[in-house]
């Protein structure tokens, strides 16, 4: 049996077997891309399952939903608790968590506020969890013809389903046309923005540089990497727009940051090696530190709340039963 089929999905406060967790065919989100979602990681540790930056992810989920006028039917505390519960029910250690807010069976009005007035209860939340498989690729990237959607077209700092069509175009082009694992996308001004699902950093002359907020999704991992680097005494410039030429001519190292990919070395851009064409010293340091940070084994000042543990109780099946 497919491993997915044994998973329980949290849907509007109930646990539903994976293959029964479905979306109505007239879902507004399916037709118009009006969904908000998150990607969160959990890690197996000697102290139990640790979830990295749970509250920050939940806050971003609320921000994303509200940015398009979706009124969340739950509190932040409800959602955070439901995420921990869903991990527990499914006995997930190293995992990936995908909460998604979607609008149900209300196809015909684009106006989301009207839809919600006319169809109370049409906003849904599902929480899908599953085991996570580590990436193991030679991360080479190619600049895509598909640019990031500018901030005057969508709320750029929100994680909304619709705008991800541009990410899938870029990722597909990278894989199928350039035959590399990932793309790099430019912003509308032609500066380097980010990957389709990752933020970009370069190291040049021992300084870590990343594009500023404005045209990117400012990742929680990006923020963690900036804080880790400062903690390690590495100079960080997060206000500098750079062109692809600058990246190719000045980068000694390049890396992606993201919840799924964590801290990952980019060894080639547009068919040319970055630096020595292998993981550099600063990337290796940040990768090691990040691995400890997410497991609660390294503490940054002000980051005491970054790791939440899944409570250990022995009543998992009861929870599923109780939710039916
Ligand atoms: N940029 C984009 C476009 C993304 O989809 C993601 C993944 N959420 C990121 C950056 C990295 O964000 P985070 O570190 O919060 O996962």
py3Dmol code that shows the C-alpha trace and the ligand (Angstrom):
import py3Dmol

protein = """\
ATOM      1  CA  UNK A   1       0.000   0.000   0.000  1.00  0.00           C
ATOM      2  CA  UNK A   2       1.179   3.507  -0.746  1.00  0.00           C
ATOM      3  CA  UNK A   3       2.609   4.986   2.433  1.00  0.00           C
ATOM      4  CA  UNK A   4       0.474   8.123   1.973  1.00  0.00           C
ATOM      5  CA  UNK A   5      -2.705   6.103   2.328  1.00  0.00           C
ATOM      6  CA  UNK A   6      -2.015   5.312   5.946  1.00  0.00           C
ATOM      7  CA  UNK A   7      -1.741   8.984   6.879  1.00  0.00           C
ATOM      8  CA  UNK A   8      -4.423  10.934   8.689  1.00  0.00           C
ATOM      9  CA  UNK A   9      -5.038  14.468   7.445  1.00  0.00           C
ATOM     10  CA  UNK A  10      -6.409  17.073   9.825  1.00  0.00           C
ATOM     11  CA  UNK A  11      -9.364  18.716   8.028  1.00  0.00           C
ATOM     12  CA  UNK A  12     -11.489  21.274   9.870  1.00  0.00           C
ATOM     13  CA  UNK A  13     -10.856  19.664  13.270  1.00  0.00           C
ATOM     14  CA  UNK A  14     -11.366  16.070  12.148  1.00  0.00           C
ATOM     15  CA  UNK A  15      -8.864  13.387  11.182  1.00  0.00           C
ATOM     16  CA  UNK A  16      -9.609  12.075   7.705  1.00  0.00           C
ATOM     17  CA  UNK A  17      -7.725   9.229   5.990  1.00  0.00           C
ATOM     18  CA  UNK A  18      -5.461  10.620   3.285  1.00  0.00           C
ATOM     19  CA  UNK A  19      -7.440   9.321   0.295  1.00  0.00           C
ATOM     20  CA  UNK A  20     -10.693  10.741   1.669  1.00  0.00           C
ATOM     21  CA  UNK A  21      -9.269  14.231   2.254  1.00  0.00           C
ATOM     22  CA  UNK A  22     -10.573  15.890  -0.911  1.00  0.00           C
ATOM     23  CA  UNK A  23     -11.566  19.309  -2.231  1.00  0.00           C
ATOM     24  CA  UNK A  24     -14.960  20.188  -3.804  1.00  0.00           C
ATOM     25  CA  UNK A  25     -14.737  20.523  -7.577  1.00  0.00           C
ATOM     26  CA  UNK A  26     -16.068  24.121  -7.481  1.00  0.00           C
ATOM     27  CA  UNK A  27     -13.477  25.205  -4.916  1.00  0.00           C
ATOM     28  CA  UNK A  28     -12.615  28.879  -5.406  1.00  0.00           C
ATOM     29  CA  UNK A  29      -9.010  28.050  -4.538  1.00  0.00           C
ATOM     30  CA  UNK A  30      -8.772  25.376  -7.229  1.00  0.00           C
ATOM     31  CA  UNK A  31     -10.053  27.761  -9.899  1.00  0.00           C
ATOM     32  CA  UNK A  32      -8.481  31.067  -8.865  1.00  0.00           C
ATOM     33  CA  UNK A  33      -5.466  30.250  -6.716  1.00  0.00           C
ATOM     34  CA  UNK A  34      -6.939  31.740  -3.553  1.00  0.00           C
ATOM     35  CA  UNK A  35      -5.222  29.501  -1.046  1.00  0.00           C
ATOM     36  CA  UNK A  36      -2.683  30.213   1.673  1.00  0.00           C
ATOM     37  CA  UNK A  37      -0.215  27.590   2.773  1.00  0.00           C
ATOM     38  CA  UNK A  38       2.934  26.841   4.711  1.00  0.00           C
ATOM     39  CA  UNK A  39       5.805  24.430   4.617  1.00  0.00           C
ATOM     40  CA  UNK A  40       7.146  23.463   8.049  1.00  0.00           C
ATOM     41  CA  UNK A  41       9.750  20.909   9.137  1.00  0.00           C
ATOM     42  CA  UNK A  42       9.870  18.604  12.104  1.00  0.00           C
ATOM     43  CA  UNK A  43      12.967  16.816  13.373  1.00  0.00           C
ATOM     44  CA  UNK A  44      13.521  13.725  15.445  1.00  0.00           C
ATOM     45  CA  UNK A  45      15.663  14.541  18.478  1.00  0.00           C
ATOM     46  CA  UNK A  46      16.598  12.767  21.726  1.00  0.00           C
ATOM     47  CA  UNK A  47      14.027  15.005  23.457  1.00  0.00           C
ATOM     48  CA  UNK A  48      11.218  14.109  21.047  1.00  0.00           C
ATOM     49  CA  UNK A  49       9.948  15.578  17.775  1.00  0.00           C
ATOM     50  CA  UNK A  50      10.977  19.217  17.372  1.00  0.00           C
ATOM     51  CA  UNK A  51       9.121  21.648  15.093  1.00  0.00           C
ATOM     52  CA  UNK A  52      11.139  24.599  13.880  1.00  0.00           C
ATOM     53  CA  UNK A  53       9.631  28.093  14.133  1.00  0.00           C
ATOM     54  CA  UNK A  54       6.082  26.816  14.497  1.00  0.00           C
ATOM     55  CA  UNK A  55       4.638  30.094  15.718  1.00  0.00           C
ATOM     56  CA  UNK A  56       6.366  32.085  12.981  1.00  0.00           C
ATOM     57  CA  UNK A  57       4.960  29.747  10.330  1.00  0.00           C
ATOM     58  CA  UNK A  58       1.487  29.991  11.837  1.00  0.00           C
ATOM     59  CA  UNK A  59       1.762  33.773  11.896  1.00  0.00           C
ATOM     60  CA  UNK A  60       2.785  33.790   8.240  1.00  0.00           C
ATOM     61  CA  UNK A  61      -0.154  31.517   7.381  1.00  0.00           C
ATOM     62  CA  UNK A  62      -2.525  34.025   8.983  1.00  0.00           C
ATOM     63  CA  UNK A  63      -0.783  36.931   7.288  1.00  0.00           C
ATOM     64  CA  UNK A  64      -1.051  35.165   3.900  1.00  0.00           C
ATOM     65  CA  UNK A  65      -4.743  34.314   4.291  1.00  0.00           C
ATOM     66  CA  UNK A  66      -5.620  37.781   5.538  1.00  0.00           C
ATOM     67  CA  UNK A  67      -3.623  39.431   2.735  1.00  0.00           C
ATOM     68  CA  UNK A  68      -6.321  38.268   0.298  1.00  0.00           C
ATOM     69  CA  UNK A  69      -9.213  38.823   2.681  1.00  0.00           C
ATOM     70  CA  UNK A  70      -9.664  35.261   3.943  1.00  0.00           C
ATOM     71  CA  UNK A  71     -10.955  35.265   7.494  1.00  0.00           C
ATOM     72  CA  UNK A  72      -9.364  32.427   9.407  1.00  0.00           C
ATOM     73  CA  UNK A  73     -11.914  30.271  11.199  1.00  0.00           C
ATOM     74  CA  UNK A  74      -9.402  29.293  13.918  1.00  0.00           C
ATOM     75  CA  UNK A  75      -7.085  31.059  16.306  1.00  0.00           C
ATOM     76  CA  UNK A  76      -3.312  30.914  15.948  1.00  0.00           C
ATOM     77  CA  UNK A  77      -3.144  28.801  19.097  1.00  0.00           C
ATOM     78  CA  UNK A  78      -5.679  26.324  17.637  1.00  0.00           C
ATOM     79  CA  UNK A  79      -3.617  25.965  14.473  1.00  0.00           C
ATOM     80  CA  UNK A  80      -0.291  25.528  16.275  1.00  0.00           C
ATOM     81  CA  UNK A  81      -1.817  22.894  18.531  1.00  0.00           C
ATOM     82  CA  UNK A  82      -3.468  21.101  15.616  1.00  0.00           C
ATOM     83  CA  UNK A  83      -0.103  20.893  13.820  1.00  0.00           C
ATOM     84  CA  UNK A  84       1.592  19.290  16.827  1.00  0.00           C
ATOM     85  CA  UNK A  85      -1.356  16.934  17.273  1.00  0.00           C
ATOM     86  CA  UNK A  86      -1.301  15.862  13.626  1.00  0.00           C
ATOM     87  CA  UNK A  87       2.387  14.989  13.890  1.00  0.00           C
ATOM     88  CA  UNK A  88       1.667  12.989  17.005  1.00  0.00           C
ATOM     89  CA  UNK A  89      -1.311  11.143  15.526  1.00  0.00           C
ATOM     90  CA  UNK A  90       0.761  10.154  12.496  1.00  0.00           C
ATOM     91  CA  UNK A  91       3.870   9.369  14.578  1.00  0.00           C
ATOM     92  CA  UNK A  92       6.055  11.572  12.410  1.00  0.00           C
ATOM     93  CA  UNK A  93       9.641  12.318  13.452  1.00  0.00           C
ATOM     94  CA  UNK A  94      11.596  13.816  10.551  1.00  0.00           C
ATOM     95  CA  UNK A  95       8.696  15.284   8.687  1.00  0.00           C
ATOM     96  CA  UNK A  96       7.247  17.931   6.439  1.00  0.00           C
ATOM     97  CA  UNK A  97       4.035  19.695   7.393  1.00  0.00           C
ATOM     98  CA  UNK A  98       1.781  21.397   4.890  1.00  0.00           C
ATOM     99  CA  UNK A  99      -1.085  23.412   6.351  1.00  0.00           C
ATOM    100  CA  UNK A 100      -3.321  24.836   3.634  1.00  0.00           C
ATOM    101  CA  UNK A 101      -6.224  27.254   3.894  1.00  0.00           C
ATOM    102  CA  UNK A 102      -8.633  26.924   1.017  1.00  0.00           C
ATOM    103  CA  UNK A 103     -11.997  28.321   0.009  1.00  0.00           C
ATOM    104  CA  UNK A 104     -14.614  25.658  -0.601  1.00  0.00           C
ATOM    105  CA  UNK A 105     -17.617  25.295  -2.848  1.00  0.00           C
ATOM    106  CA  UNK A 106     -18.181  28.935  -3.848  1.00  0.00           C
ATOM    107  CA  UNK A 107     -16.966  29.205  -7.404  1.00  0.00           C
ATOM    108  CA  UNK A 108     -18.775  32.015  -9.097  1.00  0.00           C
ATOM    109  CA  UNK A 109     -17.776  35.199  -7.316  1.00  0.00           C
ATOM    110  CA  UNK A 110     -14.251  36.462  -7.565  1.00  0.00           C
ATOM    111  CA  UNK A 111     -14.960  38.797  -4.652  1.00  0.00           C
ATOM    112  CA  UNK A 112     -13.756  36.789  -1.692  1.00  0.00           C
ATOM    113  CA  UNK A 113     -15.340  39.046   0.908  1.00  0.00           C
ATOM    114  CA  UNK A 114     -18.764  38.593  -0.712  1.00  0.00           C
ATOM    115  CA  UNK A 115     -18.196  34.853  -0.939  1.00  0.00           C
ATOM    116  CA  UNK A 116     -17.520  34.660   2.756  1.00  0.00           C
ATOM    117  CA  UNK A 117     -20.563  36.790   3.618  1.00  0.00           C
ATOM    118  CA  UNK A 118     -22.798  34.653   1.398  1.00  0.00           C
ATOM    119  CA  UNK A 119     -21.260  31.293   2.347  1.00  0.00           C
ATOM    120  CA  UNK A 120     -20.426  31.135   6.013  1.00  0.00           C
ATOM    121  CA  UNK A 121     -18.140  28.226   6.771  1.00  0.00           C
ATOM    122  CA  UNK A 122     -16.575  28.193   3.315  1.00  0.00           C
ATOM    123  CA  UNK A 123     -13.006  28.635   4.561  1.00  0.00           C
ATOM    124  CA  UNK A 124     -11.257  25.354   5.285  1.00  0.00           C
ATOM    125  CA  UNK A 125      -7.989  24.392   6.901  1.00  0.00           C
ATOM    126  CA  UNK A 126      -6.218  21.127   6.192  1.00  0.00           C
ATOM    127  CA  UNK A 127      -2.950  19.968   7.746  1.00  0.00           C
ATOM    128  CA  UNK A 128      -1.078  17.319   5.797  1.00  0.00           C
ATOM    129  CA  UNK A 129       2.012  15.709   7.313  1.00  0.00           C
ATOM    130  CA  UNK A 130       4.406  13.102   6.025  1.00  0.00           C
ATOM    131  CA  UNK A 131       7.931  11.791   6.451  1.00  0.00           C
ATOM    132  CA  UNK A 132      10.630  13.915   4.879  1.00  0.00           C
ATOM    133  CA  UNK A 133      13.316  12.651   2.532  1.00  0.00           C
ATOM    134  CA  UNK A 134      16.571  14.559   2.498  1.00  0.00           C
ATOM    135  CA  UNK A 135      17.805  16.278  -0.641  1.00  0.00           C
ATOM    136  CA  UNK A 136      20.860  14.806  -2.210  1.00  0.00           C
ATOM    137  CA  UNK A 137      21.671  16.544  -5.472  1.00  0.00           C
ATOM    138  CA  UNK A 138      24.511  18.485  -7.037  1.00  0.00           C
ATOM    139  CA  UNK A 139      22.766  21.817  -6.804  1.00  0.00           C
ATOM    140  CA  UNK A 140      23.312  23.573 -10.090  1.00  0.00           C
ATOM    141  CA  UNK A 141      20.897  26.305 -11.110  1.00  0.00           C
ATOM    142  CA  UNK A 142      20.005  28.225 -14.225  1.00  0.00           C
ATOM    143  CA  UNK A 143      18.450  31.669 -14.505  1.00  0.00           C
ATOM    144  CA  UNK A 144      14.870  31.380 -15.643  1.00  0.00           C
ATOM    145  CA  UNK A 145      13.035  33.421 -18.230  1.00  0.00           C
ATOM    146  CA  UNK A 146      10.162  33.538 -15.719  1.00  0.00           C
ATOM    147  CA  UNK A 147      10.558  36.415 -13.310  1.00  0.00           C
ATOM    148  CA  UNK A 148       9.094  36.748  -9.828  1.00  0.00           C
ATOM    149  CA  UNK A 149       5.659  38.357  -9.698  1.00  0.00           C
ATOM    150  CA  UNK A 150       6.140  42.004  -8.658  1.00  0.00           C
ATOM    151  CA  UNK A 151       4.739  43.298  -5.361  1.00  0.00           C
ATOM    152  CA  UNK A 152       2.129  45.480  -7.040  1.00  0.00           C
ATOM    153  CA  UNK A 153       0.506  42.362  -8.570  1.00  0.00           C
ATOM    154  CA  UNK A 154       0.249  40.131  -5.485  1.00  0.00           C
ATOM    155  CA  UNK A 155       1.144  40.531  -1.821  1.00  0.00           C
ATOM    156  CA  UNK A 156       4.695  39.358  -2.373  1.00  0.00           C
ATOM    157  CA  UNK A 157       5.433  38.346   1.214  1.00  0.00           C
ATOM    158  CA  UNK A 158       2.387  36.077   1.405  1.00  0.00           C
ATOM    159  CA  UNK A 159       2.563  32.384   0.624  1.00  0.00           C
ATOM    160  CA  UNK A 160      -0.433  32.067  -1.685  1.00  0.00           C
ATOM    161  CA  UNK A 161      -1.175  29.182  -4.010  1.00  0.00           C
ATOM    162  CA  UNK A 162      -1.884  31.213  -7.184  1.00  0.00           C
ATOM    163  CA  UNK A 163       1.486  32.933  -7.487  1.00  0.00           C
ATOM    164  CA  UNK A 164       3.245  29.561  -7.263  1.00  0.00           C
ATOM    165  CA  UNK A 165       2.459  28.992 -10.914  1.00  0.00           C
ATOM    166  CA  UNK A 166       5.509  31.124 -11.669  1.00  0.00           C
ATOM    167  CA  UNK A 167       7.625  28.948  -9.376  1.00  0.00           C
ATOM    168  CA  UNK A 168       6.457  25.796 -11.127  1.00  0.00           C
ATOM    169  CA  UNK A 169       7.192  27.320 -14.545  1.00  0.00           C
ATOM    170  CA  UNK A 170      10.729  28.192 -13.465  1.00  0.00           C
ATOM    171  CA  UNK A 171      11.352  24.832 -11.781  1.00  0.00           C
ATOM    172  CA  UNK A 172       9.994  22.909 -14.760  1.00  0.00           C
ATOM    173  CA  UNK A 173      12.099  24.906 -17.201  1.00  0.00           C
ATOM    174  CA  UNK A 174      15.196  24.261 -15.060  1.00  0.00           C
ATOM    175  CA  UNK A 175      14.573  20.523 -14.873  1.00  0.00           C
ATOM    176  CA  UNK A 176      13.319  19.831 -18.386  1.00  0.00           C
ATOM    177  CA  UNK A 177      15.156  22.394 -20.508  1.00  0.00           C
ATOM    178  CA  UNK A 178      18.379  23.220 -18.673  1.00  0.00           C
ATOM    179  CA  UNK A 179      18.567  19.797 -16.958  1.00  0.00           C
ATOM    180  CA  UNK A 180      19.539  21.229 -13.578  1.00  0.00           C
ATOM    181  CA  UNK A 181      17.778  20.634 -10.252  1.00  0.00           C
ATOM    182  CA  UNK A 182      16.593  24.189  -9.644  1.00  0.00           C
ATOM    183  CA  UNK A 183      16.039  27.643 -11.148  1.00  0.00           C
ATOM    184  CA  UNK A 184      17.042  31.133 -10.134  1.00  0.00           C
ATOM    185  CA  UNK A 185      14.493  33.848 -10.746  1.00  0.00           C
ATOM    186  CA  UNK A 186      15.059  37.525 -11.391  1.00  0.00           C
ATOM    187  CA  UNK A 187      12.829  40.346 -10.222  1.00  0.00           C
ATOM    188  CA  UNK A 188      11.119  42.704 -12.663  1.00  0.00           C
ATOM    189  CA  UNK A 189      14.154  45.016 -12.576  1.00  0.00           C
ATOM    190  CA  UNK A 190      16.460  42.213 -13.682  1.00  0.00           C
ATOM    191  CA  UNK A 191      18.119  41.742 -10.308  1.00  0.00           C
ATOM    192  CA  UNK A 192      18.503  38.296  -8.804  1.00  0.00           C
ATOM    193  CA  UNK A 193      15.557  37.565  -6.523  1.00  0.00           C
ATOM    194  CA  UNK A 194      15.390  33.965  -5.298  1.00  0.00           C
ATOM    195  CA  UNK A 195      14.773  30.353  -6.252  1.00  0.00           C
ATOM    196  CA  UNK A 196      11.238  29.095  -6.942  1.00  0.00           C
ATOM    197  CA  UNK A 197      11.034  27.878  -3.337  1.00  0.00           C
ATOM    198  CA  UNK A 198      14.256  29.104  -1.723  1.00  0.00           C
ATOM    199  CA  UNK A 199      16.126  32.268  -0.878  1.00  0.00           C
ATOM    200  CA  UNK A 200      19.580  32.889  -2.294  1.00  0.00           C
ATOM    201  CA  UNK A 201      22.758  33.924  -0.504  1.00  0.00           C
ATOM    202  CA  UNK A 202      26.197  34.468  -1.917  1.00  0.00           C
ATOM    203  CA  UNK A 203      29.484  34.698  -0.072  1.00  0.00           C
ATOM    204  CA  UNK A 204      31.985  37.073  -1.546  1.00  0.00           C
ATOM    205  CA  UNK A 205      35.163  37.982   0.270  1.00  0.00           C
ATOM    206  CA  UNK A 206      33.868  36.484   3.554  1.00  0.00           C
ATOM    207  CA  UNK A 207      30.755  38.640   3.421  1.00  0.00           C
ATOM    208  CA  UNK A 208      27.330  37.034   3.170  1.00  0.00           C
ATOM    209  CA  UNK A 209      24.944  38.812   0.804  1.00  0.00           C
ATOM    210  CA  UNK A 210      21.277  38.286   0.038  1.00  0.00           C
ATOM    211  CA  UNK A 211      18.719  40.386  -1.829  1.00  0.00           C
ATOM    212  CA  UNK A 212      16.588  42.656   0.361  1.00  0.00           C
ATOM    213  CA  UNK A 213      12.884  42.320   1.027  1.00  0.00           C
ATOM    214  CA  UNK A 214      10.622  43.771  -1.622  1.00  0.00           C
ATOM    215  CA  UNK A 215      10.606  41.247  -4.445  1.00  0.00           C
ATOM    216  CA  UNK A 216      11.130  38.019  -2.496  1.00  0.00           C
ATOM    217  CA  UNK A 217       9.382  35.798  -0.008  1.00  0.00           C
ATOM    218  CA  UNK A 218      11.489  36.654   3.028  1.00  0.00           C
ATOM    219  CA  UNK A 219      11.981  33.133   4.305  1.00  0.00           C
ATOM    220  CA  UNK A 220      12.127  32.155   7.927  1.00  0.00           C
ATOM    221  CA  UNK A 221      15.255  30.175   7.053  1.00  0.00           C
ATOM    222  CA  UNK A 222      16.751  33.297   5.443  1.00  0.00           C
ATOM    223  CA  UNK A 223      16.176  35.116   8.705  1.00  0.00           C
ATOM    224  CA  UNK A 224      17.719  32.235  10.682  1.00  0.00           C
ATOM    225  CA  UNK A 225      20.769  32.178   8.378  1.00  0.00           C
ATOM    226  CA  UNK A 226      21.258  35.936   8.773  1.00  0.00           C
ATOM    227  CA  UNK A 227      21.079  35.606  12.549  1.00  0.00           C
ATOM    228  CA  UNK A 228      23.392  32.580  12.593  1.00  0.00           C
ATOM    229  CA  UNK A 229      25.953  34.359  10.431  1.00  0.00           C
ATOM    230  CA  UNK A 230      25.933  37.444  12.667  1.00  0.00           C
ATOM    231  CA  UNK A 231      26.287  35.165  15.704  1.00  0.00           C
ATOM    232  CA  UNK A 232      29.370  33.670  14.059  1.00  0.00           C
ATOM    233  CA  UNK A 233      30.839  37.117  13.370  1.00  0.00           C
ATOM    234  CA  UNK A 234      30.266  36.922   9.612  1.00  0.00           C
ATOM    235  CA  UNK A 235      29.387  40.255   8.030  1.00  0.00           C
ATOM    236  CA  UNK A 236      25.933  40.219   6.406  1.00  0.00           C
ATOM    237  CA  UNK A 237      24.561  42.515   3.724  1.00  0.00           C
ATOM    238  CA  UNK A 238      20.829  41.951   3.249  1.00  0.00           C
ATOM    239  CA  UNK A 239      20.189  45.272   1.523  1.00  0.00           C
ATOM    240  CA  UNK A 240      22.084  44.795  -1.686  1.00  0.00           C
ATOM    241  CA  UNK A 241      20.433  44.164  -5.054  1.00  0.00           C
ATOM    242  CA  UNK A 242      22.721  42.196  -7.308  1.00  0.00           C
ATOM    243  CA  UNK A 243      22.699  41.254 -10.950  1.00  0.00           C
ATOM    244  CA  UNK A 244      23.413  37.779 -12.221  1.00  0.00           C
ATOM    245  CA  UNK A 245      26.748  39.058 -13.583  1.00  0.00           C
ATOM    246  CA  UNK A 246      27.721  40.203 -10.115  1.00  0.00           C
ATOM    247  CA  UNK A 247      26.815  36.795  -8.738  1.00  0.00           C
ATOM    248  CA  UNK A 248      28.815  34.973 -11.422  1.00  0.00           C
ATOM    249  CA  UNK A 249      31.830  37.284 -11.144  1.00  0.00           C
ATOM    250  CA  UNK A 250      32.076  37.760  -7.385  1.00  0.00           C
ATOM    251  CA  UNK A 251      30.562  34.749  -5.609  1.00  0.00           C
ATOM    252  CA  UNK A 252      33.076  32.497  -3.857  1.00  0.00           C
ATOM    253  CA  UNK A 253      30.143  30.484  -2.517  1.00  0.00           C
ATOM    254  CA  UNK A 254      26.399  30.451  -3.074  1.00  0.00           C
ATOM    255  CA  UNK A 255      23.665  28.764  -1.101  1.00  0.00           C
ATOM    256  CA  UNK A 256      19.958  28.274  -0.957  1.00  0.00           C
ATOM    257  CA  UNK A 257      17.994  28.625   2.265  1.00  0.00           C
ATOM    258  CA  UNK A 258      14.502  27.288   2.808  1.00  0.00           C
ATOM    259  CA  UNK A 259      12.471  25.188   5.186  1.00  0.00           C
ATOM    260  CA  UNK A 260      12.687  22.118   2.953  1.00  0.00           C
ATOM    261  CA  UNK A 261      16.190  22.551   1.566  1.00  0.00           C
ATOM    262  CA  UNK A 262      17.591  23.999   4.828  1.00  0.00           C
ATOM    263  CA  UNK A 263      21.060  25.401   4.005  1.00  0.00           C
ATOM    264  CA  UNK A 264      22.280  23.900   0.759  1.00  0.00           C
ATOM    265  CA  UNK A 265      25.341  24.721  -1.370  1.00  0.00           C
ATOM    266  CA  UNK A 266      24.837  25.872  -4.965  1.00  0.00           C
ATOM    267  CA  UNK A 267      27.848  24.648  -6.902  1.00  0.00           C
ATOM    268  CA  UNK A 268      27.033  25.912 -10.386  1.00  0.00           C
ATOM    269  CA  UNK A 269      25.129  28.733 -12.026  1.00  0.00           C
ATOM    270  CA  UNK A 270      24.368  28.895 -15.761  1.00  0.00           C
ATOM    271  CA  UNK A 271      26.773  26.025 -16.461  1.00  0.00           C
ATOM    272  CA  UNK A 272      29.702  27.681 -14.662  1.00  0.00           C
ATOM    273  CA  UNK A 273      31.063  26.546 -11.295  1.00  0.00           C
ATOM    274  CA  UNK A 274      30.580  28.803  -8.296  1.00  0.00           C
ATOM    275  CA  UNK A 275      33.954  29.242  -6.602  1.00  0.00           C
ATOM    276  CA  UNK A 276      35.663  25.851  -6.561  1.00  0.00           C
ATOM    277  CA  UNK A 277      32.450  24.094  -7.642  1.00  0.00           C
ATOM    278  CA  UNK A 278      31.956  22.484  -4.239  1.00  0.00           C
ATOM    279  CA  UNK A 279      30.540  23.417  -0.841  1.00  0.00           C
ATOM    280  CA  UNK A 280      32.494  26.353   0.609  1.00  0.00           C
ATOM    281  CA  UNK A 281      33.688  26.902   4.157  1.00  0.00           C
ATOM    282  CA  UNK A 282      31.043  29.415   5.238  1.00  0.00           C
ATOM    283  CA  UNK A 283      28.203  27.409   3.724  1.00  0.00           C
ATOM    284  CA  UNK A 284      29.450  24.321   5.589  1.00  0.00           C
ATOM    285  CA  UNK A 285      29.575  26.245   8.867  1.00  0.00           C
ATOM    286  CA  UNK A 286      26.058  27.629   8.410  1.00  0.00           C
ATOM    287  CA  UNK A 287      24.733  24.223   7.365  1.00  0.00           C
ATOM    288  CA  UNK A 288      26.152  22.590  10.508  1.00  0.00           C
ATOM    289  CA  UNK A 289      24.854  25.353  12.759  1.00  0.00           C
ATOM    290  CA  UNK A 290      21.422  25.267  11.162  1.00  0.00           C
ATOM    291  CA  UNK A 291      21.169  21.500  11.705  1.00  0.00           C
ATOM    292  CA  UNK A 292      21.734  22.093  15.424  1.00  0.00           C
ATOM    293  CA  UNK A 293      19.489  25.130  15.601  1.00  0.00           C
ATOM    294  CA  UNK A 294      16.414  23.340  14.237  1.00  0.00           C
ATOM    295  CA  UNK A 295      16.860  20.527  16.761  1.00  0.00           C
ATOM    296  CA  UNK A 296      17.144  22.876  19.723  1.00  0.00           C
ATOM    297  CA  UNK A 297      20.832  22.025  20.143  1.00  0.00           C
ATOM    298  CA  UNK A 298      22.103  25.528  19.482  1.00  0.00           C
ATOM    299  CA  UNK A 299      20.407  28.570  20.905  1.00  0.00           C
ATOM    300  CA  UNK A 300      20.574  32.050  19.422  1.00  0.00           C
ATOM    301  CA  UNK A 301      19.868  35.047  21.619  1.00  0.00           C
ATOM    302  CA  UNK A 302      16.204  35.979  21.231  1.00  0.00           C
ATOM    303  CA  UNK A 303      15.371  32.651  19.564  1.00  0.00           C
ATOM    304  CA  UNK A 304      14.336  30.735  22.675  1.00  0.00           C
ATOM    305  CA  UNK A 305      10.856  30.069  21.244  1.00  0.00           C
ATOM    306  CA  UNK A 306      11.994  28.711  17.903  1.00  0.00           C
ATOM    307  CA  UNK A 307      11.680  25.035  18.722  1.00  0.00           C
ATOM    308  CA  UNK A 308       8.387  23.461  19.862  1.00  0.00           C
ATOM    309  CA  UNK A 309       8.185  19.833  20.906  1.00  0.00           C
ATOM    310  CA  UNK A 310       5.356  17.474  20.056  1.00  0.00           C
ATOM    311  CA  UNK A 311       3.795  16.451  23.371  1.00  0.00           C
ATOM    312  CA  UNK A 312       4.296  12.804  24.278  1.00  0.00           C
ATOM    313  CA  UNK A 313       1.078  11.035  25.247  1.00  0.00           C
ATOM    314  CA  UNK A 314      -0.136   7.533  24.616  1.00  0.00           C
ATOM    315  CA  UNK A 315      -3.638   8.259  23.372  1.00  0.00           C
ATOM    316  CA  UNK A 316      -3.139   8.712  19.663  1.00  0.00           C
ATOM    317  CA  UNK A 317      -5.810   6.357  18.423  1.00  0.00           C
ATOM    318  CA  UNK A 318      -8.230   7.813  20.946  1.00  0.00           C
ATOM    319  CA  UNK A 319      -7.603  11.229  19.441  1.00  0.00           C
ATOM    320  CA  UNK A 320      -8.525  10.015  15.980  1.00  0.00           C
ATOM    321  CA  UNK A 321     -11.613   8.282  17.352  1.00  0.00           C
ATOM    322  CA  UNK A 322     -12.616  11.362  19.334  1.00  0.00           C
ATOM    323  CA  UNK A 323     -12.401  13.550  16.249  1.00  0.00           C
ATOM    324  CA  UNK A 324     -14.753  11.360  14.176  1.00  0.00           C
TER     325      UNK A 324
END
"""
ligand_1 = """\
16
LIG
N 11.113 31.819 -1.445
C 10.069 31.134 -1.919
C 9.467 31.554 -3.211
C 9.559 30.032 -1.203
O 8.529 29.328 -1.674
C 10.172 29.662 0.011
C 9.642 28.471 0.781
N 8.655 28.861 1.685
C 11.249 30.405 0.469
C 11.705 31.491 -0.284
C 11.929 30.079 1.760
O 11.073 30.374 2.830
P 11.203 29.620 4.232
O 12.632 29.731 4.625
O 10.303 30.361 5.148
O 10.811 28.219 3.982
"""
view = py3Dmol.view(width=600, height=400)
view.addModel(protein, "pdb")
view.setStyle({"model": 0}, {"cartoon": {"style": "trace"}})
view.addModel(ligand_1, "xyz")
view.setStyle({"model": 1}, {"stick": {}})
view.zoomTo()
view.show()
